[in-house]
Amino acid sequence: MADLIKIAVDAMGGDNSPKKVIDGIIHNHKKNKGNFFKIFGDKNKIISLLKDEIESQHYEIIHTENLVLSTDSPLEAAKKGKDTSMWLAIESVKNKEADIVISAGNTGALLVIAKLNLKMIQDIDKPALSALWPNKNGMSVVLDLGANIECSSKNLFDFSIMGASLYTSLYPDKKPNIGLLNIGSEELKGNETIKETFKILSNKKSENYDFAGYIEGNQIMDGEINVIISDGFTGNIALKTAEGTANFIVKELKKAMTGSFIGKISSVLNFYNLKKFKNRLDPRLYNGAIFLGLDSPVVKSHGGTDFIGFSNSLDVCNKIVKGNLIEKIKHNI
């Protein structure tokens, strides 16, 4: 157990929980025996779902019937007390009983409860919500995706350092290439905060990353830049637009391929390519957003994902701990 990655899991957060969460844990354990799961939630429900699928030395259940609802405001969630599954899971990381915490529950509540329990990394003013984003060459790290509506140039510079550290933790063989999301690629474009951040990043050379300048929204998928920096307002809109576009394309393609006899014949002939295309746009593959800036790693799984998506977010947890993310951020800051 000493060599296992200890993951604190809020089993009660998100749609169809705890079944989705426990099924995700079981699915992940079949692929990777390197994790130990501290599972927080209703013990009776959790045991009935585990069904001896995982060896007892790979998990521990901490019982609580109190939970944070998706309809709770962050303040309401915090007022529910220190015995909710979300609070207890975060507290276990605070007490060094776990290496990382994950929840598919209420995003606002998770951020507030995490900030109440965990300290910020020294010299970091605001945490950022970061996630993986597919591109032509693999994956990009994008932040902030909604934690901070307004940001200073110092905040955006901090996000750059944290995003580069996350990318290195997840992909140790690749060098981060940072870009600032902007309305144009010319140096004079954008608001004063963006332009000031551009100057800071241009002047602060680092061996840990390269700075590529500005990137426009239509270049995010090109893969030339793999760490994309934005304030939370812009980043969240970009994310939701991309998700909506991907869903639209998949639905329209399915309609075209099943709406007529010729379409059905074409779909049979191109089954392998169509399946490959659909899998490339499957949001479950990129599940697992990370709150960066806290002195312990906190991962947010999408509340609406299924057990496959949750299992993939557990892979992200494993890589973050193995990649020494927090130490990398502290060193680079």
C-alpha positions as CSV (number, residue, x, y, z in Angstrom):
1,M,0.0,0.0,0.0
2,A,2.9,2.3,0.6
3,D,3.6,2.6,-3.1
4,L,0.0,3.1,-4.1
5,I,-1.4,6.5,-5.2
6,K,-4.0,7.4,-2.5
7,I,-7.1,8.9,-4.1
8,A,-9.8,10.4,-1.9
9,V,-13.1,10.0,-3.7
10,D,-16.4,11.8,-3.1
11,A,-18.7,9.0,-4.0
12,M,-21.9,10.9,-3.7
13,G,-21.4,13.8,-6.1
14,G,-22.7,14.1,-9.6
15,D,-25.5,12.4,-11.6
16,N,-26.3,8.7,-10.9
17,S,-24.0,8.6,-7.9
18,P,-22.7,6.6,-6.1
19,K,-23.2,3.9,-8.8
20,K,-21.4,5.9,-11.5
21,V,-18.5,6.6,-9.2
22,I,-18.1,3.0,-7.9
23,D,-18.5,1.5,-11.4
24,G,-15.8,4.0,-12.5
25,I,-13.5,2.9,-9.7
26,I,-14.0,-0.8,-10.6
27,H,-13.3,-0.1,-14.2
28,N,-10.2,1.8,-13.4
29,H,-8.9,-0.8,-11.0
30,K,-9.1,-3.5,-13.7
31,K,-6.7,-1.5,-15.8
32,N,-4.5,-0.1,-13.1
33,K,-3.7,-1.7,-9.8
34,G,-1.6,1.3,-8.6
35,N,-4.3,3.2,-6.8
36,F,-5.8,3.0,-3.3
37,F,-9.2,4.5,-3.0
38,K,-10.5,6.3,0.1
39,I,-14.2,6.3,-0.6
40,F,-16.5,8.8,1.2
41,G,-20.2,8.3,1.2
42,D,-23.1,6.0,2.3
43,K,-21.3,2.7,3.2
44,N,-24.3,0.4,2.7
45,K,-24.9,1.7,-0.9
46,I,-21.1,1.6,-1.7
47,I,-20.6,-2.0,-0.4
48,S,-23.6,-3.3,-2.4
49,L,-22.1,-1.7,-5.6
50,L,-18.5,-2.9,-5.0
51,K,-19.6,-6.6,-4.9
52,D,-16.1,-7.8,-4.1
53,E,-14.8,-6.4,-7.5
54,I,-11.8,-4.8,-5.7
55,E,-9.5,-6.4,-3.3
56,S,-9.9,-5.1,0.3
57,Q,-6.3,-3.8,0.4
58,H,-7.1,-1.3,-2.4
59,Y,-9.9,0.6,-0.8
60,E,-11.4,2.0,2.4
61,I,-14.9,3.3,3.0
62,I,-15.5,6.3,5.3
63,H,-19.2,6.4,6.0
64,T,-21.4,9.5,5.9
65,E,-25.0,10.0,4.8
66,N,-24.6,13.8,4.5
67,L,-23.9,15.1,0.9
68,V,-23.6,18.2,-1.2
69,L,-26.5,18.5,-3.7
70,S,-26.0,19.8,-7.2
71,T,-28.7,22.5,-6.4
72,D,-26.8,23.7,-3.3
73,S,-25.1,27.1,-3.5
74,P,-21.5,27.1,-2.5
75,L,-22.5,28.9,0.8
76,E,-25.2,26.3,1.5
77,A,-22.8,23.5,0.8
78,A,-20.3,24.9,3.2
79,K,-23.0,25.4,5.9
80,K,-24.0,21.7,5.7
81,G,-21.1,21.0,8.0
82,K,-17.9,19.0,8.0
83,D,-19.4,15.6,7.6
84,T,-20.5,15.8,3.9
85,S,-18.7,13.3,1.6
86,M,-17.2,16.2,-0.3
87,W,-15.8,18.0,2.8
88,L,-14.4,14.8,4.3
89,A,-12.7,13.8,1.1
90,I,-11.0,17.2,0.8
91,E,-10.1,17.1,4.5
92,S,-8.3,13.8,4.0
93,V,-6.0,15.5,1.5
94,K,-5.5,18.4,3.9
95,N,-4.5,15.9,6.7
96,K,-2.1,14.1,4.3
97,E,-4.2,10.9,4.4
98,A,-4.6,11.0,0.7
99,D,-2.5,12.3,-2.2
100,I,-5.3,13.8,-4.3
101,V,-9.1,14.3,-4.1
102,I,-11.7,13.9,-6.8
103,S,-15.4,14.8,-6.9
104,A,-18.1,14.8,-9.7
105,G,-20.2,17.1,-7.5
106,N,-21.2,20.7,-7.5
107,T,-18.2,22.7,-9.0
108,G,-18.8,25.9,-7.0
109,A,-19.2,24.0,-3.7
110,L,-16.0,22.0,-4.5
111,L,-14.0,25.2,-5.0
112,V,-15.3,26.9,-1.9
113,I,-14.8,23.9,0.4
114,A,-11.4,23.2,-1.1
115,K,-10.4,26.9,-0.4
116,L,-11.7,26.6,3.2
117,N,-9.6,23.5,3.8
118,L,-6.5,24.0,1.7
119,K,-3.9,26.8,1.5
120,M,-2.9,28.5,-1.7
121,I,0.6,27.9,-3.0
122,Q,2.8,30.8,-2.0
123,D,2.7,33.7,-4.4
124,I,-0.4,32.4,-6.2
125,D,-3.4,34.7,-5.7
126,K,-6.2,32.8,-7.4
127,P,-6.9,29.1,-8.2
128,A,-7.6,28.3,-11.9
129,L,-9.8,25.6,-13.3
130,S,-7.8,23.7,-16.0
131,A,-8.8,20.8,-18.3
132,L,-7.5,18.8,-21.2
133,W,-8.6,19.8,-24.7
134,P,-8.0,17.6,-27.8
135,N,-6.0,19.0,-30.7
136,K,-4.6,17.8,-34.0
137,N,-1.4,16.5,-32.4
138,G,-2.7,15.2,-29.1
139,M,-3.8,17.2,-26.1
140,S,-3.7,20.8,-24.8
141,V,-4.1,22.1,-21.3
142,V,-6.5,25.1,-21.2
143,L,-7.1,27.4,-18.2
144,D,-8.9,29.2,-16.7
145,L,-12.3,27.6,-17.5
146,G,-14.5,29.5,-15.2
147,A,-13.1,29.9,-11.7
148,N,-12.2,33.6,-12.2
149,I,-14.3,36.0,-14.2
150,E,-11.8,38.8,-13.9
151,C,-8.1,38.4,-13.9
152,S,-5.0,40.6,-13.6
153,S,-1.9,40.2,-15.7
154,K,-0.2,38.7,-12.7
155,N,-3.0,36.1,-12.4
156,L,-2.7,35.2,-16.1
157,F,1.1,34.9,-15.7
158,D,0.5,32.6,-12.7
159,F,-1.9,30.5,-14.8
160,S,0.9,30.2,-17.4
161,I,3.3,28.7,-14.9
162,M,0.7,26.4,-13.4
163,G,-0.6,25.3,-16.9
164,A,3.0,24.5,-18.0
165,S,3.6,22.6,-14.8
166,L,0.4,20.5,-15.3
167,Y,1.3,19.8,-19.0
168,T,4.8,18.6,-17.9
169,S,3.3,16.4,-15.2
170,L,0.9,14.7,-17.6
171,Y,3.3,14.6,-20.6
172,P,6.8,14.5,-19.3
173,D,8.4,13.9,-22.7
174,K,6.9,17.1,-24.3
175,K,7.8,20.7,-23.7
176,P,4.9,23.2,-22.9
177,N,4.3,25.8,-25.6
178,I,2.2,28.7,-24.1
179,G,-0.3,30.9,-26.0
180,L,-2.6,33.7,-24.7
181,L,-6.1,33.3,-26.1
182,N,-6.9,36.6,-27.8
183,I,-9.1,38.2,-30.5
184,G,-6.1,38.5,-32.9
185,S,-2.5,37.4,-33.3
186,E,-1.1,40.9,-33.7
187,E,0.8,42.4,-30.7
188,L,-1.5,45.4,-30.5
189,K,-4.7,43.4,-30.3
190,G,-6.6,42.7,-27.1
191,N,-7.3,44.5,-23.8
192,E,-4.7,46.0,-21.5
193,T,-4.5,43.0,-19.2
194,I,-3.8,40.6,-22.2
195,K,-1.2,43.0,-23.6
196,E,0.5,43.4,-20.2
197,T,0.6,39.6,-19.8
198,F,2.2,39.3,-23.3
199,K,5.0,41.7,-22.2
200,I,5.6,39.7,-18.9
201,L,5.8,36.4,-20.7
202,S,7.9,37.8,-23.5
203,N,10.5,39.2,-21.0
204,K,10.6,36.2,-18.6
205,K,12.4,33.5,-20.5
206,S,12.3,30.0,-19.0
207,E,13.8,26.6,-19.6
208,N,10.5,25.0,-18.5
209,Y,8.3,26.3,-21.4
210,D,8.3,28.3,-24.6
211,F,6.0,31.4,-25.2
212,A,4.4,31.5,-28.6
213,G,2.4,34.7,-28.2
214,Y,-1.3,35.1,-29.0
215,I,-3.6,32.3,-30.2
216,E,-7.1,32.9,-31.7
217,G,-10.1,30.7,-31.0
218,N,-9.9,29.0,-34.4
219,Q,-6.3,27.9,-33.8
220,I,-6.9,26.0,-30.5
221,M,-7.3,22.7,-32.3
222,D,-4.2,23.1,-34.5
223,G,-1.8,21.6,-31.9
224,E,1.0,24.1,-32.3
225,I,0.3,25.5,-28.9
226,N,-0.4,23.0,-26.0
227,V,-0.9,25.4,-23.0
228,I,-3.7,28.0,-23.6
229,I,-4.2,30.8,-21.1
230,S,-7.4,32.8,-20.6
231,D,-9.5,34.5,-18.0
232,G,-12.3,32.3,-16.7
233,F,-15.1,34.2,-18.6
234,T,-13.5,33.8,-22.0
235,G,-12.2,30.3,-21.3
236,N,-15.6,29.0,-20.2
237,I,-17.4,30.4,-23.3
238,A,-14.7,28.8,-25.5
239,L,-15.1,25.5,-23.8
240,K,-18.9,25.4,-24.0
241,T,-18.8,26.5,-27.6
242,A,-16.4,23.7,-28.5
243,E,-18.5,21.1,-26.6
244,G,-21.7,22.3,-28.3
245,T,-20.0,22.3,-31.7
246,A,-18.7,18.7,-31.2
247,N,-22.1,17.5,-30.1
248,F,-23.7,19.2,-33.1
249,I,-21.3,17.6,-35.6
250,V,-21.8,14.1,-34.1
251,K,-25.6,14.4,-34.2
252,E,-25.7,15.8,-37.7
253,L,-23.3,13.2,-39.0
254,K,-25.4,10.4,-37.4
255,K,-28.6,11.9,-38.9
256,A,-27.0,12.0,-42.4
257,M,-25.7,8.4,-42.1
258,T,-29.0,6.9,-41.0
259,G,-31.5,9.2,-42.7
260,S,-31.5,7.5,-46.1
261,F,-30.7,4.1,-47.7
262,I,-27.5,5.5,-49.3
263,G,-26.5,7.0,-46.0
264,K,-26.9,3.7,-44.2
265,I,-24.8,1.9,-46.9
266,S,-22.1,4.6,-46.6
267,S,-22.1,4.3,-42.8
268,V,-21.6,0.5,-43.1
269,L,-18.7,1.0,-45.5
270,N,-17.1,3.7,-43.4
271,F,-17.9,2.1,-40.0
272,Y,-14.2,2.0,-38.8
273,N,-13.5,5.6,-39.8
274,L,-16.8,6.9,-38.3
275,K,-16.2,5.1,-35.0
276,K,-12.7,6.5,-34.9
277,F,-14.0,10.0,-35.6
278,K,-16.7,9.7,-32.9
279,N,-14.2,8.4,-30.3
280,R,-12.0,11.4,-31.0
281,L,-14.8,13.7,-30.0
282,D,-15.9,11.7,-27.0
283,P,-15.8,14.1,-24.0
284,R,-15.4,11.1,-21.7
285,L,-11.8,10.8,-22.9
286,Y,-10.9,14.3,-21.6
287,N,-12.8,14.1,-18.4
288,G,-11.1,15.5,-15.3
289,A,-10.6,19.2,-14.7
290,I,-8.0,20.4,-12.1
291,F,-8.1,23.3,-9.6
292,L,-4.6,24.7,-9.9
293,G,-3.1,27.0,-7.2
294,L,-4.1,25.1,-4.1
295,D,-1.3,23.3,-2.2
296,S,-3.0,19.9,-2.7
297,P,-4.4,18.7,-6.0
298,V,-8.2,18.8,-6.4
299,V,-9.8,17.2,-9.5
300,K,-13.4,17.9,-10.8
301,S,-15.0,15.2,-12.8
302,H,-17.9,16.3,-15.0
303,G,-21.2,15.7,-13.1
304,G,-23.0,14.3,-16.1
305,T,-20.3,11.8,-17.3
306,D,-20.7,8.1,-17.0
307,F,-18.5,5.5,-15.3
308,I,-16.1,5.5,-18.3
309,G,-15.6,9.2,-18.0
310,F,-15.1,9.0,-14.2
311,S,-12.6,6.2,-14.7
312,N,-10.6,8.4,-17.1
313,S,-10.5,11.2,-14.5
314,L,-9.0,8.7,-12.1
315,D,-6.2,8.2,-14.6
316,V,-5.7,11.9,-14.6
317,C,-5.4,11.8,-10.7
318,N,-2.8,9.1,-11.0
319,K,-0.7,11.0,-13.5
320,I,-0.9,14.2,-11.5
321,V,0.5,12.6,-8.4
322,K,3.1,10.6,-10.2
323,G,4.2,13.8,-12.1
324,N,4.7,15.7,-8.8
325,L,2.4,18.6,-10.0
326,I,2.3,20.6,-6.8
327,E,6.1,20.5,-6.4
328,K,6.6,21.5,-10.0
329,I,4.4,24.5,-9.6
330,K,6.2,25.6,-6.4
331,H,9.6,25.2,-8.1
332,N,8.5,27.1,-11.2
333,I,6.8,29.9,-9.4
